[in-house]
Amino acid sequence: MHKDKVKLGFTTIQHDPRLRHKLSNNEYCIADAVYHLSHNPDSIAPGWCFARREKLGKFFGLSRRTVINAISKLKDKGLLDIDKETNYLRTTKKWYEDFILFELQEKEKHRM
């Protein structure tokens, strides 16, 4: 498959934690993409998202500048880490605790 023909899935936005952290939908989507891309077991950089800012923008129809601004805000809120040498991204423990665990708890509530 040609790399520009990536099929995009969807992002389920957990609005409760998004609003608590005062994130825009775009910021949420970028952080969610970083989380999922950094957890690819076949990655050349396990634990890190190495997608370029332009590529992340293309996924969501955002400019490179919008992505850079969102990443900066997410980092300032303690939700993203940036590797200083590679510029790779990963979500933090705070993202996991406040967003991923929230989603898992909500799914569990609906299963009962």
C-alpha distances in whole Angstrom, upper triangle without the diagonal:
4,6,8,7,8,10,14,16,20,23,26,29,32,34,37,36,34,38,40,38,38,34,33,30,28,29,28,25,24,26,24,21,22,23,20,18,21,21,18,19,16,17,18,21,22,24,23,21,19,18,19,22,20,17,19,21,18,17,21,22,24,25,25,29,28,26,28,31,30,29,33,34,32,33,37,37,36,33,30,31,29,29,32,30,27,27,24,25,26,28,32,34,35,32,32,35,35,32,30,34,35,32,32,36,35,33,36,39,37,37,40
4,6,5,8,11,14,17,20,23,26,29,32,34,37,36,34,37,39,37,37,33,32,29,26,28,28,24,23,25,24,20,21,23,21,18,21,22,19,21,18,18,18,21,23,24,23,20,18,16,17,19,17,14,17,19,16,15,19,20,22,23,22,26,26,24,26,29,28,27,31,33,31,32,35,36,35,32,29,30,28,28,30,29,25,25,23,24,26,28,31,34,35,32,32,36,36,32,31,34,35,33,34,37,36,35,38,40,38,38,42
4,5,6,10,12,15,18,20,24,26,29,31,34,33,31,34,36,34,34,30,28,26,23,24,24,21,20,22,21,17,18,20,18,15,18,19,16,18,16,15,16,18,20,21,19,16,15,12,13,16,14,11,14,15,13,13,16,17,19,20,19,23,23,20,22,26,25,24,27,29,27,28,32,32,31,28,26,26,24,24,27,25,21,21,19,20,22,24,28,30,32,28,29,32,32,29,28,32,33,30,31,35,34,33,36,38,37,37,41
4,6,9,11,15,17,20,23,25,28,30,34,32,30,33,35,33,32,29,27,24,21,23,23,20,19,21,20,17,18,21,19,16,19,21,18,21,19,18,19,20,22,23,21,17,16,13,13,15,12,10,12,13,10,11,14,14,16,17,17,21,21,19,21,24,23,23,26,28,27,28,31,32,31,28,26,27,25,26,27,26,23,22,20,21,23,25,29,31,32,29,29,33,33,29,29,32,33,30,32,35,34,33,36,38,37,37,41
4,6,9,13,16,18,22,24,28,30,33,32,30,33,35,33,33,29,27,24,22,24,24,20,19,22,21,17,19,21,19,17,20,21,18,21,19,19,20,22,23,24,22,19,18,15,16,18,15,12,14,15,12,11,14,15,18,19,20,23,23,21,24,26,25,25,28,30,28,30,33,33,33,29,27,28,27,28,30,29,25,25,23,23,24,26,30,32,33,29,30,33,33,29,28,32,32,29,31,34,33,31,34,37,35,35,39
4,6,10,13,15,19,21,24,27,30,29,27,30,32,30,30,26,25,22,20,21,21,17,17,19,17,14,16,18,15,13,17,17,15,18,16,16,18,19,20,21,19,16,16,13,15,16,14,11,12,14,11,9,13,14,17,18,19,22,21,19,22,24,23,22,26,27,25,27,30,30,30,26,24,25,25,25,28,27,24,23,20,20,21,22,26,28,29,26,26,29,29,26,24,28,28,26,27,30,29,28,31,33,32,32,36
4,7,10,13,16,19,22,25,28,27,25,29,31,29,29,26,24,21,19,21,20,16,17,19,16,14,16,18,15,14,18,18,16,19,18,18,20,21,22,22,21,18,18,15,17,18,17,13,13,15,12,10,12,14,17,19,20,24,22,20,23,25,23,23,27,28,26,28,31,30,30,26,25,26,26,27,30,30,26,25,22,22,22,23,26,28,29,25,25,29,28,24,23,27,27,24,25,28,27,25,28,31,29,29,33
4,7,9,13,15,19,21,24,24,22,25,27,26,26,22,20,17,16,17,16,13,13,16,13,11,14,15,12,12,16,16,15,18,18,18,20,21,21,21,19,16,17,14,16,16,15,12,11,13,11,7,10,12,15,18,18,21,20,17,21,23,20,20,24,24,22,25,28,27,27,23,22,24,24,26,29,29,25,24,21,20,20,20,24,26,26,22,22,26,25,21,20,24,24,20,22,25,24,23,26,28,26,27,31
4,7,10,13,16,19,22,22,20,23,25,24,25,21,20,16,16,17,15,12,14,15,12,10,14,14,11,12,16,16,15,18,18,18,22,22,21,21,20,17,19,16,19,19,18,15,14,15,14,10,11,14,17,20,21,23,21,19,22,24,21,21,25,25,22,25,28,26,26,22,22,24,25,27,30,30,27,25,22,20,20,20,23,24,24,21,21,23,23,19,18,21,21,17,19,22,21,19,22,24,22,23,27
4,7,10,13,15,18,18,17,20,22,21,21,18,17,13,13,15,13,9,12,13,10,10,14,14,12,13,17,16,16,20,21,20,24,23,22,21,20,18,20,17,19,19,19,16,14,15,14,10,10,13,16,19,20,22,20,18,21,22,19,20,23,22,20,23,26,24,24,21,21,23,24,27,30,31,27,25,22,20,19,19,22,23,23,19,19,21,20,16,16,19,18,15,17,20,18,17,20,22,20,21,25
4,6,9,12,15,15,13,16,18,18,18,15,14,10,11,12,9,7,10,11,7,8,12,12,10,13,15,15,16,20,21,21,24,23,22,20,19,17,19,17,19,18,19,16,13,14,15,11,10,14,15,19,20,21,18,16,19,20,16,17,21,19,17,20,23,21,21,17,18,21,22,25,28,29,26,24,21,18,17,16,19,20,19,15,16,18,17,13,13,16,15,12,15,17,16,15,19,20,19,20,24
4,6,9,12,12,11,14,16,16,17,14,14,10,12,13,10,9,12,12,9,11,14,13,12,15,17,17,18,22,23,23,26,25,24,21,21,19,22,20,22,21,22,20,17,18,18,15,13,17,18,21,23,24,20,19,22,22,18,19,22,20,18,21,23,21,21,18,19,22,24,27,30,31,29,26,24,20,19,17,19,20,19,15,15,17,15,11,11,14,12,9,12,14,12,12,16,17,15,17,20
4,6,9,9,8,10,13,13,13,11,10,8,10,11,7,8,11,11,9,11,14,13,14,16,18,18,20,23,25,25,28,26,25,22,21,20,22,21,22,21,22,20,17,17,19,16,14,17,17,21,22,22,19,17,20,20,16,17,20,18,16,19,20,18,19,15,17,21,23,26,29,31,28,26,23,20,18,16,18,18,17,13,14,15,13,9,11,13,11,9,13,14,12,13,17,17,16,19,22
4,6,6,6,9,10,11,12,11,12,10,13,12,9,10,13,12,10,14,16,14,15,18,19,19,21,24,27,26,29,27,25,22,22,21,24,23,25,23,25,23,20,21,22,19,17,20,20,23,24,25,21,20,22,21,17,18,21,18,16,19,20,17,18,15,17,21,23,26,29,32,30,27,24,21,19,16,17,17,15,12,13,13,10,7,9,11,8,7,11,11,9,11,14,14,14,17,19
4,6,5,6,8,10,10,9,10,9,12,12,9,11,14,14,13,16,18,17,18,21,22,22,25,28,30,29,32,30,28,25,25,23,26,25,26,24,26,25,21,21,23,20,18,21,20,23,24,24,20,20,22,20,17,19,20,17,16,19,20,17,18,16,18,22,25,28,31,33,31,28,26,23,21,18,19,19,16,14,15,15,11,9,12,14,10,10,14,14,12,14,17,16,17,20,22
4,5,5,6,9,10,10,12,12,15,14,12,14,17,15,15,18,20,18,20,23,23,23,26,29,32,31,33,31,29,26,26,25,28,27,29,27,28,28,24,24,26,24,21,24,24,26,27,27,23,22,24,22,19,20,22,18,17,20,20,16,18,16,19,22,25,29,31,34,33,30,28,24,22,18,18,18,15,13,14,13,10,9,12,12,9,10,13,12,11,14,16,15,16,19,20
4,5,5,6,8,9,11,12,14,12,10,13,15,13,12,16,17,15,18,21,21,21,24,27,29,28,31,28,26,23,23,22,25,25,26,24,26,26,22,23,25,23,21,23,22,25,25,25,21,20,22,20,17,17,19,15,13,16,16,13,14,12,15,19,22,25,28,31,29,26,24,21,18,15,15,14,11,10,11,10,6,6,10,10,8,9,13,12,12,15,17,16,18,21,22
4,6,5,6,5,7,8,11,9,7,10,12,11,11,15,15,15,17,20,20,21,24,27,29,27,30,27,26,23,22,21,24,23,24,21,24,23,19,20,22,20,17,20,19,21,22,21,18,17,19,17,13,15,16,13,11,15,15,12,14,11,14,18,21,24,27,29,28,25,23,19,18,14,15,16,13,10,13,13,9,8,12,13,11,12,15,15,14,17,19,19,20,23,25
4,5,5,6,8,10,13,11,10,13,15,14,15,18,19,18,21,23,24,25,27,30,33,31,33,31,30,26,26,24,27,26,27,24,26,26,22,22,25,23,20,22,21,23,24,23,19,19,21,18,15,17,18,14,13,17,16,13,15,14,17,21,23,27,29,32,31,27,26,22,21,18,18,18,15,13,16,15,11,11,15,16,13,14,18,17,16,19,21,20,21,25,26
4,6,8,11,13,15,13,12,15,17,15,16,19,20,19,21,24,24,25,28,31,33,31,34,31,29,26,25,25,28,27,28,26,28,28,24,24,27,25,23,25,23,26,26,25,21,21,22,19,16,18,18,14,13,16,15,11,14,13,16,20,23,26,28,32,31,27,26,22,21,17,17,16,13,12,15,13,9,11,14,15,12,14,17,17,16,19,21,20,22,25,26
4,6,9,11,13,10,10,14,14,12,14,17,17,17,19,22,21,23,26,29,31,29,31,28,27,23,22,22,25,24,25,22,25,25,21,22,25,23,21,23,21,23,23,21,18,18,18,16,13,14,14,11,10,12,11,8,10,9,13,16,19,23,25,28,27,24,23,19,18,14,14,14,11,10,13,13,9,10,14,15,13,15,18,18,18,21,23,22,24,27,28
4,7,10,12,10,10,13,14,13,15,18,18,18,21,23,23,25,28,31,33,31,33,30,29,26,24,23,26,25,25,22,24,24,21,20,24,22,19,21,19,21,21,20,16,17,17,14,12,14,14,10,10,13,12,9,13,12,15,18,20,24,26,29,28,25,24,20,19,17,17,18,14,13,16,16,13,13,17,18,16,17,21,21,20,23,25,25,26,29,30
4,6,8,6,6,10,11,10,12,14,15,16,18,20,20,22,25,28,30,28,29,27,26,23,22,20,22,21,21,18,20,21,17,17,20,18,16,18,16,18,18,17,13,13,14,12,9,11,12,9,8,12,12,9,12,11,13,16,18,22,24,27,26,22,21,18,17,14,15,17,14,12,15,16,13,12,15,17,16,16,20,20,19,22,24,24,25,28,30
4,5,5,6,9,10,11,12,14,15,17,18,20,21,23,25,29,30,28,30,28,27,25,23,21,22,21,21,17,19,19,16,15,17,16,13,15,13,15,16,15,11,12,14,12,9,12,13,10,10,14,14,13,15,13,15,18,20,24,25,28,26,23,22,19,18,16,18,20,17,15,18,19,16,14,17,20,18,18,21,22,21,23,26,26,26,29,31
4,6,5,6,9,10,10,12,14,15,16,18,20,21,23,27,28,26,29,27,26,24,22,19,22,19,20,17,18,18,14,13,15,14,11,13,12,15,16,16,12,12,15,13,10,13,15,13,12,16,17,15,17,15,16,19,21,24,26,29,26,23,22,19,18,16,18,20,18,15,17,19,16,14,16,19,17,16,20,21,19,21,24,24,24,26,29
4,5,5,6,9,10,11,12,14,15,16,18,20,22,25,26,24,26,24,24,22,20,17,19,16,16,13,14,14,11,10,12,11,8,10,8,11,12,12,9,8,11,10,7,10,13,11,11,14,16,15,17,14,14,18,18,22,24,26,23,20,19,16,17,15,18,20,18,15,18,20,17,15,17,20,19,18,22,23,22,23,26,27,27,29,32
4,5,5,6,9,10,11,12,14,15,16,19,21,24,26,23,25,23,23,20,18,15,17,16,16,13,15,15,11,11,14,13,11,13,11,13,13,12,9,8,10,9,5,7,10,8,7,11,12,11,13,10,11,14,15,19,21,23,21,18,17,14,14,12,14,17,15,12,15,17,15,13,15,18,17,17,20,22,21,23,26,26,26,29,31
4,5,5,6,9,10,10,12,14,15,17,19,23,24,22,24,22,22,19,17,15,18,16,17,15,17,16,12,13,15,13,11,14,13,16,16,16,13,11,13,13,9,10,13,11,9,12,14,12,13,10,11,15,16,20,22,25,23,19,18,14,13,11,14,15,14,10,13,15,12,10,12,15,14,13,17,18,17,19,22,23,23,25,28
4,5,5,6,9,10,11,12,14,16,17,21,22,20,23,21,21,18,16,14,16,14,15,13,14,13,10,10,12,10,8,11,11,14,14,15,12,10,13,13,10,11,14,13,11,14,17,15,16,13,13,16,17,20,23,25,22,19,17,14,14,12,15,17,16,12,14,17,15,12,13,17,16,14,17,20,19,19,23,24,23,25,28
4,5,5,6,9,10,10,12,14,16,20,21,18,20,18,18,16,14,11,13,11,12,10,12,11,7,8,11,9,8,11,10,12,12,13,10,7,10,11,8,8,11,11,9,12,14,14,14,11,10,13,14,17,19,21,18,15,13,11,11,10,13,16,15,12,14,17,16,13,14,18,18,17,19,22,21,22,25,26,26,28,31
4,5,5,6,9,10,10,12,15,18,20,18,20,17,17,14,12,10,13,12,14,12,15,14,10,12,15,13,12,15,14,16,15,15,13,10,12,12,9,8,11,11,7,10,13,12,11,8,7,11,12,15,18,20,18,15,13,9,8,7,10,13,12,8,11,14,12,10,11,15,15,14,17,19,19,20,23,24,25,26,29
4,5,5,6,9,10,11,13,17,18,17,19,18,16,14,13,11,14,13,15,14,16,14,11,13,15,12,12,15,15,17,17,18,16,13,15,16,12,12,15,14,11,14,16,15,14,10,10,13,15,18,21,23,20,17,15,12,10,8,11,13,13,9,10,13,12,9,9,13,13,12,14,17,17,17,20,22,22,23,26
4,5,5,6,8,10,11,15,16,14,17,15,15,13,11,9,11,10,12,12,13,11,8,11,12,9,10,13,13,16,15,17,15,12,14,15,12,12,15,15,13,15,18,17,16,13,12,14,14,17,20,21,18,16,13,10,10,10,13,16,16,12,13,16,16,13,12,16,17,15,17,20,20,20,23,25,24,25,29
4,6,5,6,9,10,14,15,13,15,13,12,10,8,6,9,8,11,11,13,12,9,12,14,12,13,16,15,16,15,17,15,12,13,15,12,10,13,14,11,12,16,15,14,11,9,10,11,13,16,18,15,13,10,7,6,7,10,13,14,11,12,15,15,13,13,16,17,16,18,21,21,21,24,26,26,27,30
4,6,5,6,9,12,14,13,15,13,12,9,8,8,11,12,14,15,17,15,12,15,17,14,15,19,18,20,19,20,18,15,16,18,14,13,16,16,12,13,17,15,14,10,9,11,13,15,18,19,17,15,12,9,6,6,9,11,12,9,9,12,13,10,9,13,14,13,15,18,18,18,21,23,23,24,27
4,5,5,7,10,12,11,14,13,11,10,10,8,12,11,15,15,17,14,12,15,16,13,15,18,18,21,20,22,20,16,18,20,17,15,19,19,16,17,20,19,18,14,13,14,16,17,21,21,19,17,14,11,9,9,12,14,15,12,11,15,15,13,11,14,16,14,15,18,19,18,20,23,23,23,26
4,5,6,9,10,8,11,10,9,9,7,5,8,8,12,13,15,12,10,14,15,12,14,18,18,19,18,20,19,15,17,19,17,15,18,19,16,17,21,20,18,15,13,14,14,15,19,19,16,14,11,9,9,10,14,16,17,14,14,18,18,16,14,18,19,18,18,22,22,22,24,27,27,27,30
4,6,8,10,8,10,8,7,5,4,4,8,9,13,14,17,14,13,17,18,16,17,21,20,21,19,21,20,17,18,20,17,15,18,19,16,16,19,19,17,14,11,11,12,13,16,17,14,13,9,8,6,8,11,13,15,13,12,16,17,15,14,17,19,18,18,22,23,22,24,27,27,28,31
4,6,9,8,11,10,7,6,7,8,11,13,16,18,20,17,16,19,20,18,19,23,23,24,23,25,24,20,21,23,20,18,21,22,18,18,22,21,19,16,14,14,15,16,20,20,17,17,13,11,9,10,12,13,16,13,12,16,17,15,13,15,18,16,16,20,21,20,22,25,25,25,28
4,5,5,9,9,7,8,9,9,11,12,16,18,20,17,16,19,19,17,19,23,23,25,23,26,25,21,22,25,22,20,23,24,21,21,25,24,22,19,17,17,17,17,21,21,18,18,14,13,12,13,16,17,20,17,16,19,21,18,16,19,21,19,19,23,24,22,24,27,27,27,30
4,6,9,9,7,9,11,12,13,15,19,21,23,20,19,23,23,21,23,26,27,28,27,29,28,25,26,28,26,23,26,27,24,24,28,27,24,21,20,19,20,19,23,22,19,20,16,16,14,16,18,19,21,19,17,21,23,21,18,20,23,21,20,24,25,24,25,28,28,28,31
4,7,9,8,10,11,12,13,14,18,21,22,19,19,23,22,20,23,26,27,28,26,29,28,25,26,29,26,24,27,29,26,25,29,29,26,24,21,21,20,19,23,21,18,19,16,16,16,18,20,22,24,22,21,24,26,24,21,24,26,24,24,27,28,27,28,32,31,31,34
4,5,5,8,8,9,9,11,14,17,19,16,16,20,20,18,21,24,24,25,23,26,25,22,22,25,24,21,24,26,23,22,26,26,24,21,18,18,17,16,19,18,15,16,12,13,13,16,18,20,23,20,19,23,25,23,20,23,26,24,24,28,29,27,29,32,32,32,35
4,6,9,9,10,9,11,14,17,19,17,17,21,21,20,23,26,25,26,23,26,26,22,23,26,24,22,24,26,24,23,27,27,25,23,19,18,17,15,18,16,13,14,12,13,14,17,20,22,24,23,22,26,27,25,23,26,29,27,27,31,32,31,33,36,36,36,39
4,6,6,7,7,11,13,16,19,17,17,20,21,20,23,25,25,25,22,24,24,21,21,24,22,19,21,24,21,20,23,24,21,19,16,14,13,11,14,13,10,12,9,10,11,14,16,18,21,20,19,23,24,23,21,24,27,26,26,29,30,30,31,34,35,35,38
4,6,8,10,13,16,18,21,19,18,22,23,21,23,26,26,26,24,26,26,22,22,25,23,20,22,24,21,20,23,23,21,18,16,14,14,13,16,15,13,14,11,11,10,13,14,16,19,18,17,20,22,21,19,21,24,23,23,26,28,27,28,31,32,32,34
4,7,10,13,16,17,20,18,17,21,22,20,22,25,24,25,23,24,24,20,20,22,20,17,19,21,17,17,20,20,17,15,12,11,12,11,15,15,13,13,10,9,7,9,11,12,15,14,13,16,19,17,16,18,21,20,20,23,25,24,26,29,30,30,32
4,6,9,12,14,17,15,14,17,19,18,20,22,21,22,19,21,21,17,17,19,17,14,17,18,15,15,18,19,16,14,11,9,9,9,12,12,10,10,6,6,5,9,11,13,16,14,14,18,19,18,17,20,22,21,22,25,26,26,28,31,31,31,34
4,6,9,10,13,11,10,14,15,14,16,19,18,18,16,18,18,14,14,17,15,12,15,17,14,14,18,18,16,14,11,10,10,10,13,14,10,9,6,5,6,9,12,15,17,15,15,19,20,18,17,20,22,21,22,25,26,26,28,30,31,31,34
4,6,9,11,10,10,13,15,14,17,19,18,18,15,17,18,14,14,17,16,13,16,19,16,16,20,21,19,17,13,12,10,10,13,12,8,8,5,7,9,12,15,19,20,18,19,22,23,21,21,24,26,25,26,29,30,29,32,34,34,35,38
4,7,8,6,7,10,11,11,13,15,14,14,12,15,15,12,12,16,15,13,16,18,16,16,20,21,20,17,14,14,12,13,15,15,11,10,8,8,11,14,17,20,21,19,20,23,24,21,21,24,26,24,26,29,29,29,31,34,34,34,38
4,5,5,6,9,10,11,13,14,13,12,9,12,13,10,10,14,14,12,15,17,16,16,20,21,20,18,15,15,12,13,14,14,11,9,8,10,13,16,19,22,23,21,22,26,25,23,23,27,28,27,29,32,32,32,34,36,36,37,41
4,5,5,6,9,10,11,12,10,9,6,8,9,6,7,10,10,9,12,14,14,14,17,19,19,17,14,14,12,14,15,16,13,10,10,10,13,15,18,22,22,20,22,25,24,22,23,26,27,26,28,31,31,31,34,36,36,37,40
4,5,5,6,9,10,10,8,7,5,9,10,8,9,13,13,12,15,17,17,18,21,22,22,20,18,18,16,18,18,19,16,13,13,14,17,18,22,25,25,23,25,28,27,25,25,29,29,28,30,33,33,33,36,37,37,38,42
4,5,5,6,9,10,10,10,8,12,12,10,12,15,14,13,17,19,18,19,22,23,23,20,17,18,16,18,19,19,16,14,13,13,16,17,21,24,25,22,23,27,26,23,23,27,28,26,28,31,30,30,33,35,34,36,39
4,5,5,7,9,8,9,8,11,10,7,10,12,11,11,14,16,14,16,19,20,20,17,15,16,15,17,19,19,16,14,12,11,13,15,18,21,21,18,20,23,22,20,20,24,24,23,25,28,27,27,30,32,31,33,36
4,5,5,6,4,5,6,9,8,6,9,11,10,11,14,15,15,17,20,20,21,18,17,18,17,19,21,22,19,16,15,14,16,17,21,24,24,20,23,26,24,22,22,26,26,24,27,30,29,29,32,34,33,35,38
4,5,5,6,8,8,12,11,10,13,15,14,15,18,19,19,21,23,24,24,22,20,21,20,22,24,24,21,18,17,17,19,20,23,27,26,23,25,28,27,24,24,28,28,26,28,31,30,30,33,34,33,35,38
4,6,8,10,11,14,13,11,14,16,14,15,18,19,18,20,23,23,23,20,19,20,20,22,24,25,21,19,17,16,17,18,22,24,24,21,22,25,24,21,21,25,25,22,25,28,26,26,29,31,30,31,35
4,5,9,11,13,10,9,13,14,12,14,17,17,17,19,22,21,22,19,18,21,20,23,25,26,23,20,19,17,18,18,22,24,24,20,22,25,23,20,21,24,23,21,24,27,25,25,29,30,29,31,34
4,7,10,12,10,10,14,15,14,15,18,19,19,21,23,23,25,22,21,23,22,25,26,27,24,21,21,19,21,21,25,28,27,23,25,28,26,23,24,28,27,25,28,30,29,29,32,33,32,34,37
4,7,8,6,7,10,11,10,13,15,15,16,18,20,21,22,20,19,21,20,23,24,25,22,19,19,18,19,20,23,26,25,22,24,27,25,22,24,27,27,25,28,31,29,30,33,34,33,35,38
4,5,5,6,9,10,11,12,14,16,17,18,20,21,23,21,19,21,19,22,22,24,21,18,18,18,20,21,24,27,26,24,26,29,27,25,26,30,29,28,31,34,32,33,36,37,37,39,42
4,5,5,6,9,10,11,12,14,15,16,18,20,21,19,17,18,16,19,19,20,18,14,15,15,18,19,22,26,25,23,25,28,27,25,26,30,29,28,31,34,33,33,37,38,37,39,42
4,5,5,6,9,10,11,12,14,15,16,18,20,19,17,18,16,19,19,21,19,15,17,16,19,20,22,26,25,23,26,28,26,25,27,30,30,29,32,34,33,34,38,38,38,40,43
4,5,5,6,9,10,11,12,14,15,17,18,17,16,18,17,20,20,22,20,17,17,16,18,18,21,24,23,20,23,26,24,22,24,27,26,26,29,31,30,31,34,35,35,37,40
4,5,5,6,9,10,10,12,14,15,16,15,13,15,14,16,18,19,17,14,14,12,14,15,18,21,20,18,21,23,22,20,21,25,24,24,27,29,28,29,32,33,33,35,38
4,5,5,6,9,10,10,12,14,15,14,12,13,12,14,15,17,15,11,13,12,14,15,17,21,20,18,21,24,22,21,23,26,26,26,29,31,30,32,34,36,36,38,40
4,5,5,6,9,10,11,12,14,14,12,14,13,17,17,20,18,14,15,14,16,16,18,21,20,18,21,23,21,20,23,26,25,25,28,30,30,31,34,35,35,37,40
4,5,5,6,9,10,11,12,11,10,13,13,16,17,20,18,15,15,12,14,13,15,18,17,15,18,20,18,17,19,22,22,22,25,26,26,27,30,31,31,34,36
4,5,5,6,9,10,11,9,7,9,9,13,14,16,15,11,11,9,10,10,13,16,15,13,16,19,17,16,18,21,22,22,24,26,26,28,30,31,32,34,36
4,5,5,6,9,10,10,9,10,10,13,13,17,16,12,13,11,13,13,14,17,16,15,18,20,19,18,21,23,23,24,27,28,28,30,33,34,34,36,39
4,5,5,6,9,9,9,11,12,16,17,20,19,16,16,13,14,13,14,16,14,13,17,18,16,16,19,21,21,22,25,26,26,28,30,31,32,34,36
4,5,5,6,5,6,9,10,14,16,19,18,14,14,11,11,9,10,13,11,10,13,15,13,13,15,18,18,19,21,23,23,25,27,28,29,31,33
4,5,5,6,5,6,8,11,13,16,16,12,12,10,10,9,9,12,11,11,14,16,15,15,17,20,20,21,23,25,26,27,29,31,32,34,36
4,5,8,8,9,11,14,15,19,19,16,16,14,14,12,12,14,12,13,16,17,16,17,19,21,21,23,25,26,27,29,31,32,33,35,37
4,6,8,10,13,16,18,21,21,18,17,14,13,11,10,12,9,10,13,14,12,13,16,18,18,19,22,23,23,26,27,28,30,32,33
4,6,8,11,14,16,19,19,16,16,12,11,9,7,9,7,8,11,12,11,13,15,16,17,19,21,22,23,25,27,28,29,31,33
4,7,10,14,16,19,18,15,14,10,9,6,5,8,6,5,9,10,9,10,12,14,15,16,18,19,20,22,24,25,27,28,30
4,7,10,13,15,14,12,10,7,6,4,5,9,9,8,10,13,13,13,14,16,17,18,20,22,23,24,26,28,29,30,33
4,7,9,12,12,9,8,6,5,6,6,10,11,10,13,15,16,16,16,19,20,21,23,25,26,27,29,31,32,33,35
4,6,9,8,6,6,5,7,9,10,14,15,14,16,19,19,19,19,22,24,24,26,28,29,30,32,34,35,36,38
4,6,6,5,5,6,8,11,12,15,17,17,18,21,22,22,22,24,26,27,28,30,32,32,34,36,37,38,41
4,6,6,8,10,12,15,15,18,20,20,21,24,25,25,25,28,29,30,31,34,35,36,37,40,41,42,44
4,6,8,11,14,17,18,21,23,22,24,26,27,27,27,30,32,32,33,36,37,37,39,42,43,43,46
4,5,9,12,15,17,20,22,21,22,25,26,26,25,28,30,30,31,34,35,35,37,40,40,41,44
4,7,10,13,15,19,20,19,21,24,24,23,23,26,28,28,29,32,33,33,36,38,38,39,42
4,7,11,13,16,18,16,18,21,22,21,20,24,25,25,26,29,30,30,32,35,35,36,39
4,7,10,13,14,13,14,18,18,17,17,20,22,21,23,26,27,27,29,31,32,33,36
4,6,10,11,10,11,14,15,14,14,17,18,18,20,22,23,24,26,28,29,30,32
4,7,8,6,7,11,11,10,11,13,15,15,17,19,20,21,23,25,26,27,30
4,5,5,7,9,10,11,11,13,15,16,17,19,20,22,23,25,27,28,30
4,5,5,6,8,10,10,10,13,15,15,16,19,20,21,23,25,26,27
4,5,5,6,8,9,10,11,14,15,16,18,19,20,22,24,25,27
4,6,5,5,7,9,10,11,13,14,16,17,19,20,22,23,25
4,6,6,5,6,9,10,10,12,14,15,16,18,20,21,23
4,6,6,5,7,10,10,11,13,15,16,17,19,21,22
4,6,6,6,9,11,11,12,15,16,16,19,20,22
4,6,5,6,9,10,11,12,14,15,17,19,21
4,5,5,6,9,10,11,12,14,16,17,19
4,5,5,6,9,10,10,12,14,15,17
4,5,5,6,9,10,11,13,14,16
4,5,5,6,9,10,11,13,15
4,5,5,6,9,10,11,13
4,5,5,6,9,10,11
4,5,5,6,9,10
4,5,5,6,9
4,5,5,7
4,6,6
4,6
4
